Amino acid sequence: MNAMYATDEYGRPIIIVREQQKKTRKSGLEAQKSHILAAKAVTNIVKTSLGPRGLDKILISPDGDITITNDGATILDQMEVTHQVAKLLVQLSKSQDDEIGDGTTGVVVLAGALLEQAEQLLDRGIHPIRIADGFEKACQVAVKTLEENSDVIEFGPGNITNLLKTAKTCLGSKIVSKCHDQFANIAVDAVLAVANLETGDVNFELIKVDGKVGGSLTDTVLVRGVVVDKDMSHPQMPSEIHDVKMAILTCPFEPPKPKTKHKLDITSVEEYQKLQAYETDKFKEMIQQVKDAGANLVICQWGFDDEANHLLLQNNLPAVRWVGGPELELIAIATNGRIVPRFEDLSPEKLGHAGLVREISFGTTRDKMLVIEDCANTRAVTIFVRGGNKMIIDEAKRSLHDAMCVVRNMVRDKRVVYGGGAAEISCSLAVAREADQISSIEQYAMRAFAAALDAVPLTLAENSGLSPIDALADVKSEQVRTQNSRLGIDCMHKGSNDMREQHVFDPLISKRQQFLLATQLVKMILKIDDVITHYGDE
């Protein structure tokens, strides 16, 4: 049959589905097996990057750019994924990254393990809907267990020890782990600088992360202000200005031009001199308007020519040109200034205020950057990353982002669970116990969910060079015997399985989100039983 028809009230045929040669179709168990196979392939790629001993991936773009990272979201984002369900796993990782910022590898490993267990249940003839229902029940039990096993950790501006421990847990698996004490301190200080501890709000817009090749990772610093990759427009302008009142402009230092197309013919020296005098008068007028407003520094989004630059120098008005839009906005926020689109609109109340603006240079190079410190809005900060090459700096930025997200999550919710697979093992045991109390067929799906949770500690043990099954069996039996939910895999071979002693903390909301997102995605995939791929008309 080439097409499926229905008829209207007049007996005229309506084509519902046209079966064409350039269309492929998979349905039922075949489609579900295809989905699970694709998901397992993606999971196996990122699985080896999980944990403090996880391996890195090298990603080479079509342009030849190299990225080396073990951040799950970055790996999946830069992979060329074409399969539909594999793309869903990429989006799953991105969702975890956008919402939480950490746990991007773990959530993919868990989703892959759930789908692997679902495949075995499908082979036993259990309907996908019953599997999805069982997974949903098991997820509720797991989340409840997480909350029961969580501990509240106290912190404040004068007591940041627990926040540092949590940030170090996050940074332990990154390239920057050799100086993770320093990076943890920077991440905590940056978040606390912009956080409102009463409401739990953290405005990441006030944190800028900038980098410059040169030096080493240990040269990375937190600047209480804004760092701009620009310098003064004239080398003779002062490199340090105190008590700054800055005019933030989006209008260029140039004579006004008509909006329509125009042409100006100059046929004599006198006309040229008139034009030159007109331009000079306009420049002087603009500079005077800036000085009348009380500004002693100009930050301009656009450039200006040598004549304008010379006049600015003569009038003792330092200027910075070609400052990008996002940086301009950050400067305005940090200095409590207003971005002014026209010189006529300048007024003293629209100026930004800062205690100090200075140029910094780097070693023997002539590179310079501008640092704006002691801003009116003291909450704005910049993390200035140094490194031997661009690849190291990019990975350091990603690591800092993850660490800051973890600290932000702690500000939002002070509860933590314990890492090293401890949380997953305790939830696995709880789900398996609950499955024994259920008489319906969902008990098989719940046991499968418990087995999938074991995939995380198994992977951690494997990546750490341990015997996975032996390590998991030992920790599981010890958790049951001692009723201690803090026991996990000793990935760093420190001689203790108690994750509280090893200071391995995970924010509760991060782990909870992993469970919920992975379960939702797997339920969605299980309910897809028909894939119709259309390759175009004949």
MARKE-333524 format. One line per 10 residues: number of its first residue (from 1); their letters; for each residue x, y, z of C-alpha. Coordinates in steps of 0.02 Angstrom, whole numbers. Example, Ala and Ser with C-alpha at 12.3 -4.5 7.8 and 13.67 -1.06 7.14 Angstrom:
! residues 2
1	as	615:-225:390 | 684:-53:357
//
This chain:
! residues 538
1	mnamyatdey	0:0:0 | 71:168:-51 | -39:279:57 | -164:276:200 | -330:359:156 | -486:426:241 | -636:508:158 | -731:667:197 | -923:684:201 | -926:697:10
11	grpiiivreq	-824:538:-15 | -667:630:-69 | -506:542:-13 | -389:626:112 | -209:563:119 | -156:538:301 | 13:453:283 | 103:439:117 | 222:292:111 | 364:340:-5
21	qkktrksgle	524:253:-54 | 627:394:19 | 554:368:192 | 616:244:323 | 514:185:470 | 556:92:630 | 420:42:751 | 391:-55:911 | 533:-146:996 | 651:-115:849
31	aqkshilaak	636:74:872 | 663:62:1061 | 816:-50:1040 | 887:75:914 | 862:218:1039 | 945:122:1180 | 1093:74:1070 | 1124:257:1023 | 1110:313:1205 | 1232:178:1263
41	avtnivktsl	1358:232:1130 | 1353:413:1194 | 1361:356:1377 | 1514:247:1345 | 1605:399:1274 | 1582:508:1429 | 1583:368:1558 | 1773:363:1569 | 1776:549:1615 | 1678:525:1778
51	gprgldkili	1761:556:1946 | 1925:626:2011 | 2027:498:1914 | 1921:516:1756 | 2011:531:1589 | 2007:685:1477 | 1945:694:1298 | 2029:788:1156 | 1903:868:1038 | 1962:936:871
61	spdgdititn	1847:1059:782 | 1830:1070:590 | 1945:1223:601 | 2079:1123:690 | 2051:1203:861 | 2091:1086:1005 | 1990:1068:1165 | 2047:953:1305 | 1919:930:1442 | 1827:805:1552
71	dgatildqme	1674:916:1572 | 1527:812:1511 | 1426:959:1445 | 1574:1024:1342 | 1616:852:1271 | 1437:820:1215 | 1410:997:1153 | 1562:989:1037 | 1529:812:972 | 1447:795:801
81	vthqvakllv	1293:696:855 | 1164:652:721 | 1055:517:801 | 893:588:873 | 903:503:1044 | 1089:538:1059 | 1043:722:1034 | 920:705:1179 | 1065:651:1291 | 1164:804:1235
91	qlsksqddei	1013:913:1283 | 1000:819:1450 | 1180:865:1490 | 1148:1045:1437 | 993:1054:1548 | 1094:996:1698 | 1230:1124:1655 | 1107:1269:1636 | 1006:1226:1790 | 1141:1165:1911
101	gdgttgvvvl	1311:1189:1827 | 1386:1026:1893 | 1351:840:1874 | 1341:846:1684 | 1437:682:1662 | 1348:592:1804 | 1174:628:1736 | 1219:553:1565 | 1298:399:1645 | 1141:372:1750
111	agalleqaeq	1024:394:1600 | 1128:271:1498 | 1125:144:1640 | 935:160:1657 | 912:130:1470 | 1028:-20:1478 | 924:-95:1618 | 763:-52:1522 | 827:-152:1372 | 839:-309:1479
121	lldrgihpir	661:-282:1543 | 596:-257:1365 | 679:-423:1316 | 581:-506:1456 | 419:-443:1380 | 376:-306:1505 | 280:-161:1426 | 374:6:1411 | 236:98:1506 | 252:-20:1656
131	iadgfekacq	442:5:1652 | 419:195:1647 | 296:188:1794 | 417:81:1895 | 561:201:1860 | 452:348:1916 | 410:261:2082 | 592:215:2108 | 647:394:2073 | 528:459:2207
141	vavktleens	600:335:2333 | 779:385:2283 | 745:572:2301 | 661:543:2471 | 814:442:2527 | 931:581:2470 | 837:707:2576 | 837:591:2727 | 1026:561:2712 | 1070:744:2681
151	dviefgpgni	1163:850:2809 | 1147:1038:2833 | 1312:1129:2830 | 1327:1301:2905 | 1427:1441:2827 | 1436:1630:2821 | 1553:1772:2771 | 1668:1728:2917 | 1650:1538:2904 | 1681:1473:2728
161	tnllktaktc	1769:1309:2771 | 1624:1198:2716 | 1599:1297:2555 | 1784:1273:2515 | 1769:1085:2543 | 1621:1076:2423 | 1712:1181:2291 | 1867:1070:2308 | 1761:915:2278 | 1704:991:2113
171	lgskivskch	1880:1046:2061 | 1962:881:2110 | 1925:802:1940 | 1982:951:1836 | 2145:999:1751 | 2167:1139:1881 | 2171:1014:2026 | 2356:1052:2057 | 2305:1223:2124 | 2127:1182:2175
181	dqfaniavda	2147:1264:2347 | 2177:1432:2262 | 2037:1408:2135 | 1915:1352:2270 | 1953:1510:2370 | 1928:1618:2214 | 1762:1532:2171 | 1695:1550:2350 | 1750:1732:2367 | 1676:1778:2197
191	vlavanletg	1506:1701:2236 | 1497:1773:2412 | 1541:1946:2341 | 1383:1946:2233 | 1268:1835:2340 | 1123:1886:2448 | 1134:1758:2589 | 962:1804:2659 | 865:1769:2498 | 987:1642:2424
201	dvnfelikvd	1005:1742:2262 | 1170:1744:2167 | 1184:1863:2019 | 1311:1784:1901 | 1296:1938:1788 | 1408:2029:1913 | 1547:1899:1896 | 1656:1915:1742 | 1785:1781:1700 | 1925:1844:1588
211	gkvggsltdt	2087:1762:1534 | 2255:1808:1459 | 2388:1690:1393 | 2549:1701:1492 | 2608:1658:1666 | 2541:1503:1754 | 2376:1450:1832 | 2442:1505:2002 | 2443:1686:1938 | 2252:1684:1927
221	vlvrgvvvdk	2178:1821:2038 | 2009:1887:2094 | 1992:2074:2058 | 1865:2173:2160 | 1805:2268:2008 | 1808:2252:1819 | 1952:2203:1705 | 1940:2263:1524 | 2056:2202:1386 | 2092:2380:1326
231	dmshpqmpse	2215:2519:1365 | 2213:2709:1359 | 2187:2774:1182 | 2348:2878:1189 | 2512:2817:1265 | 2540:2986:1351 | 2376:2980:1445 | 2395:2940:1631 | 2402:2754:1670 | 2324:2778:1843
241	ihdvkmailt	2174:2887:1887 | 2103:2909:2063 | 1925:2960:2112 | 1859:2922:1939 | 1699:2995:1867 | 1676:2909:1700 | 1566:2950:1552 | 1506:2787:1471 | 1465:2828:1290 | 1390:2733:1144
251	cpfeppkpkt	1410:2883:1026 | 1571:2908:926 | 1688:3058:936 | 1655:3119:759 | 1556:3257:673 | 1370:3218:647 | 1323:3143:480 | 1156:3153:388 | 1050:2996:393 | 1029:2996:203
261	khklditsve	1162:2960:73 | 1270:3112:52 | 1418:3172:-47 | 1531:3320:-15 | 1639:3392:-154 | 1788:3496:-99 | 1864:3596:-242 | 1978:3719:-153 | 2097:3734:-6 | 1981:3858:79
271	eyqklqayet	1837:3733:80 | 1951:3600:150 | 2010:3717:289 | 1828:3761:329 | 1786:3577:344 | 1937:3547:454 | 1890:3695:565 | 1710:3629:576 | 1771:3457:629 | 1888:3532:760
281	dkfkemiqqv	1748:3641:831 | 1634:3489:843 | 1769:3388:932 | 1799:3530:1055 | 1612:3547:1085 | 1597:3361:1123 | 1747:3365:1241 | 1677:3519:1328 | 1509:3432:1354 | 1600:3286:1435
291	kdaganlvic	1703:3401:1548 | 1549:3505:1594 | 1466:3347:1658 | 1615:3326:1776 | 1693:3172:1695 | 1879:3138:1707 | 1877:2976:1603 | 1785:2928:1444 | 1738:2747:1404 | 1679:2741:1223
301	qwgfddeanh	1601:2596:1128 | 1665:2664:962 | 1835:2723:902 | 1894:2900:865 | 2026:2963:747 | 2197:3034:787 | 2136:3214:787 | 2002:3178:919 | 2128:3075:1017 | 2254:3220:1015
311	lllqnnlpav	2120:3344:1072 | 2070:3228:1215 | 2253:3222:1270 | 2270:3412:1259 | 2114:3435:1365 | 2177:3313:1499 | 2033:3194:1467 | 2093:3011:1468 | 1990:2896:1356 | 1968:2712:1315
321	rwvggpelel	1897:2664:1145 | 1822:2509:1062 | 1748:2438:1223 | 1624:2300:1179 | 1439:2305:1222 | 1438:2170:1360 | 1591:2248:1443 | 1512:2420:1432 | 1356:2354:1520 | 1462:2272:1656
331	iaiatngriv	1559:2434:1684 | 1394:2529:1697 | 1326:2404:1825 | 1488:2403:1926 | 1507:2594:1932 | 1320:2633:1948 | 1335:2736:1789 | 1216:2758:1643 | 1259:2716:1463 | 1236:2880:1367
341	prfedlspek	1190:2875:1181 | 1214:3062:1144 | 1334:3196:1207 | 1185:3312:1238 | 1115:3187:1366 | 1270:3190:1477 | 1242:3250:1655 | 1334:3227:1822 | 1207:3100:1889 | 1237:2985:1738
351	lghaglvrei	1423:2965:1771 | 1496:2805:1839 | 1605:2812:1996 | 1760:2712:2043 | 1902:2737:2165 | 2042:2687:2047 | 2068:2649:1863 | 2240:2586:1816 | 2331:2500:1674 | 2422:2336:1708
361	sfgttrdkml	2554:2261:1595 | 2619:2083:1584 | 2802:2042:1609 | 2909:2082:1458 | 2761:2094:1338 | 2681:2260:1292 | 2506:2193:1320 | 2404:2304:1435 | 2235:2289:1519 | 2128:2411:1615
371	viedcantra	2074:2375:1794 | 1927:2471:1870 | 1931:2451:2060 | 1836:2515:2213 | 1678:2529:2108 | 1519:2612:2172 | 1433:2443:2159 | 1561:2345:2260 | 1479:2179:2221 | 1548:2169:2043
381	vtifvrggnk	1704:2060:2030 | 1815:1990:1893 | 1914:1828:1895 | 2071:1854:1792 | 2138:1684:1734 | 2318:1659:1677 | 2388:1505:1592 | 2522:1443:1475 | 2407:1429:1323 | 2228:1460:1268
391	miideakrsl	2175:1279:1295 | 2227:1282:1480 | 2139:1450:1506 | 1977:1387:1426 | 1977:1231:1536 | 2016:1337:1691 | 1866:1448:1649 | 1753:1295:1633 | 1818:1227:1799 | 1788:1393:1887
401	hdamcvvrnm	1612:1402:1815 | 1572:1229:1885 | 1647:1273:2055 | 1550:1437:2063 | 1389:1347:2017 | 1418:1221:2158 | 1445:1363:2283 | 1290:1452:2216 | 1190:1292:2244 | 1250:1287:2423
411	vrdkrvvygg	1192:1467:2448 | 1021:1418:2380 | 1008:1259:2486 | 1131:1220:2628 | 1099:1032:2622 | 1233:913:2555 | 1244:728:2517 | 1408:633:2506 | 1501:597:2345 | 1608:450:2291
421	gaaeiscsla	1449:354:2245 | 1392:353:2428 | 1225:438:2388 | 1190:321:2241 | 1230:164:2342 | 1116:214:2487 | 975:257:2364 | 1002:92:2272 | 983:-5:2434 | 826:94:2481
431	vareadqiss	745:68:2309 | 784:-120:2313 | 704:-133:2487 | 550:-39:2426 | 536:-153:2273 | 519:-304:2388 | 362:-224:2464 | 273:-205:2295 | 170:-347:2221 | 141:-272:2048
441	ieqyamrafa	253:-293:1895 | 333:-122:1930 | 444:-211:2059 | 554:-272:1916 | 577:-94:1850 | 617:-33:2026 | 753:-166:2047 | 820:-115:1877 | 826:67:1937 | 925:10:2090
451	aaldavpltl	1047:-83:1977 | 1065:72:1866 | 1110:178:2018 | 1253:57:2051 | 1326:106:1881 | 1393:270:1953 | 1500:194:2094 | 1551:52:1975 | 1614:181:1849 | 1703:282:1985
461	aensglspid	1793:124:2045 | 1840:72:1868 | 1908:246:1826 | 2010:244:1987 | 2098:80:1944 | 2002:-23:2072 | 1912:-188:2043 | 1736:-117:2012 | 1628:-263:2072 | 1736:-300:2225
471	aladvkseqv	1741:-116:2277 | 1552:-96:2256 | 1513:-258:2349 | 1625:-207:2495 | 1547:-34:2513 | 1369:-100:2493 | 1391:-233:2627 | 1474:-106:2742 | 1331:19:2718 | 1203:-116:2760
481	rtqnsrlgid	1302:-177:2911 | 1338:-5:2987 | 1185:91:2920 | 1309:227:2871 | 1253:313:2709 | 1415:412:2699 | 1520:265:2638 | 1576:275:2457 | 1716:226:2338 | 1890:278:2396
491	cmhkgsndmr	1941:346:2225 | 2096:438:2288 | 2160:286:2390 | 2161:384:2554 | 2123:229:2658 | 1946:280:2712 | 1777:251:2630 | 1691:383:2739 | 1660:530:2622 | 1631:650:2767
501	eqhvfdplis	1808:617:2827 | 1872:643:2649 | 1769:805:2634 | 1684:744:2474 | 1521:843:2469 | 1388:861:2335 | 1248:990:2347 | 1082:902:2374 | 994:999:2236 | 1128:945:2111
511	krqqfllatq	1108:760:2147 | 918:771:2157 | 912:858:1988 | 1021:721:1912 | 898:586:1967 | 744:682:1909 | 813:735:1739 | 883:562:1697 | 719:477:1745 | 613:599:1643
521	lvkmilkidd	720:575:1488 | 718:385:1501 | 529:385:1522 | 514:494:1367 | 626:378:1264 | 534:221:1321 | 369:295:1261 | 434:323:1082 | 388:169:982 | 382:238:805
531	vithygde	517:333:710 | 476:400:537 | 623:478:447 | 578:579:293 | 712:601:160 | 614:713:40 | 492:687:-105 | 523:567:-246
//
